Each structure stands twice: as structure tokens, then as C-alpha cells.
Amino acid sequence: MKKLVLFTLCLLALFCALRAAGACKPAEQTPEMRTLIFTTWPTGAKVFVHDEEKGLREIGVSGKPIELDLNTLPEKGDFTVLFKLDGFGDREEKIPVVFFRKNARYPSTGTLRLKALSPSPTSSTS
């Protein structure tokens, strides 16, 4: 009986050591692909998703279909989408993860308006 307990503890310790070393990885999830459209005014803004492991990740351009694997987003809560367009201020949106399991367009109605940057004052010489 003692040998069985000792053997079980050794196997458990080995498993824990392998897992800590990264040798035991969870099974890959099947991709959950969705075609999404982010609607901004003006169109053509670069669309980024904040990825905790990789930072900002560009996924496409507003106004055009974007393929996104929902399994690359957090499982619960919100994720951050950033819109960037030259001449306009960046716009961040926090979107519930479950939103795109039910919708293919963001926002579901209307458009996100990007705010134009003020032109810098020009200096004139006389």
C-alpha cells in the first residue's frame, strides 16, 4: 500500500513539474470564426484588438468585413477595440465578449464617429 501511495505521489510530482515547464499544454480549441463589420465615420479606420499576451493586434479596417476567431478573445467580460485613422483621434471601445456571438456588426445600429483633430495654428510672417 505504501508503495502505491509513493508511486502516485511521484507521478503527481512529475506531472506538476512537466506542466510548470510548459510541456503539458491544454488542447487547442477549435476556431470560432466570425465575419464582423465595424462601422465608423469616416470609414477606413484601422481596427485593433487588445491582446493581453501580444498587446495591440491589428485585425482589419472599418467598413470592410473582418474575420475574427472569437476564441482569441477573453472568455468573460469585455475586450478593448481601438480605432485609428490619420487626422482623427483614436477611439477605444470596450465590448462585451458575448456581443459578437449574437451580432456581426458593431455598433449594432448607427456608426462610431471619430473626432477630427483640430488643425494646428499656422504662423504667418509679414
WOVENCOR-V380221 format. One record per pair of residues at least 4 apart in sequence whose C-alpha atoms are under 7 Angstrom apart, sorted by sequence separation. I is the first residue (numbers start at 1). J is the second residue. D is the distance in whole Angstrom. If there is no record, write none. Layout:
I_J_D + I_J_D
//
This chain:
1_5_6 + 2_6_6 + 3_7_6 + 4_8_6 + 5_9_6 + 6_10_6 + 7_11_6 + 8_12_6 + 9_13_6 + 10_14_6 + 11_15_6 + 12_16_6 + 13_17_6 + 14_18_6 + 15_19_6 + 16_20_6 + 17_21_6 + 18_22_6 + 19_23_6 + 39_43_7 + 51_55_5 + 95_99_7 + 99_103_6 + 100_104_6 + 107_111_6 + 18_23_5 + 19_24_5 + 50_55_6 + 51_56_6 + 74_79_7 + 103_108_7 + 18_24_6 + 50_56_5 + 51_57_7 + 60_66_6 + 73_79_7 + 84_90_5 + 49_56_6 + 50_57_6 + 59_66_7 + 83_90_6 + 84_91_7 + 48_56_6 + 49_57_5 + 82_90_7 + 83_91_5 + 48_57_5 + 49_58_6 + 82_91_6 + 83_92_6 + 48_58_4 + 49_59_7 + 82_92_4 + 47_58_6 + 48_59_6 + 81_92_6 + 82_93_6 + 47_59_6 + 80_92_7 + 81_93_5 + 47_60_5 + 80_93_6 + 81_94_6 + 46_60_6 + 47_61_5 + 80_94_5 + 46_61_5 + 47_62_6 + 79_94_6 + 80_95_6 + 45_61_5 + 46_62_6 + 78_94_6 + 79_95_6 + 44_61_6 + 45_62_5 + 78_95_5 + 79_96_6 + 44_62_5 + 78_96_4 + 79_97_6 + 43_62_6 + 44_63_6 + 77_96_6 + 78_97_5 + 43_63_6 + 77_97_6 + 76_97_6 + 40_62_6 + 39_62_6 + 40_63_7 + 74_97_7 + 91_114_7 + 38_62_5 + 39_63_5 + 37_62_7 + 38_63_6 + 89_114_7 + 37_63_6 + 88_114_6 + 89_115_6 + 37_64_6 + 88_115_5 + 89_116_6 + 37_65_5 + 88_116_4 + 89_117_6 + 36_65_6 + 37_66_6 + 50_79_7 + 87_116_6 + 88_117_5 + 35_65_6 + 36_66_5 + 50_80_6 + 87_117_6 + 35_66_5 + 36_67_6 + 49_80_6 + 50_81_6 + 35_67_5 + 49_81_5 + 34_67_6 + 35_68_6 + 48_81_6 + 49_82_6 + 33_67_7 + 34_68_5 + 47_81_7 + 48_82_5 + 33_68_6 + 34_69_6 + 47_82_6 + 48_83_6 + 33_69_4 + 47_83_5 + 32_69_5 + 33_70_6 + 46_83_6 + 47_84_7 + 31_69_6 + 32_70_5 + 45_83_6 + 46_84_5 + 32_71_6 + 45_84_5 + 46_85_6 + 31_71_6 + 45_85_5 + 37_104_6 + 38_105_6 + 39_106_6 + 36_104_5 + 37_105_5 + 38_106_5 + 39_107_7 + 35_104_7 + 36_105_6 + 37_106_6 + 38_107_7 + 41_111_6 + 40_111_5 + 41_112_6 + 39_111_5 + 40_112_4 + 41_113_5 + 42_114_7 + 39_112_6 + 40_113_6 + 41_114_6 + 40_114_7
//
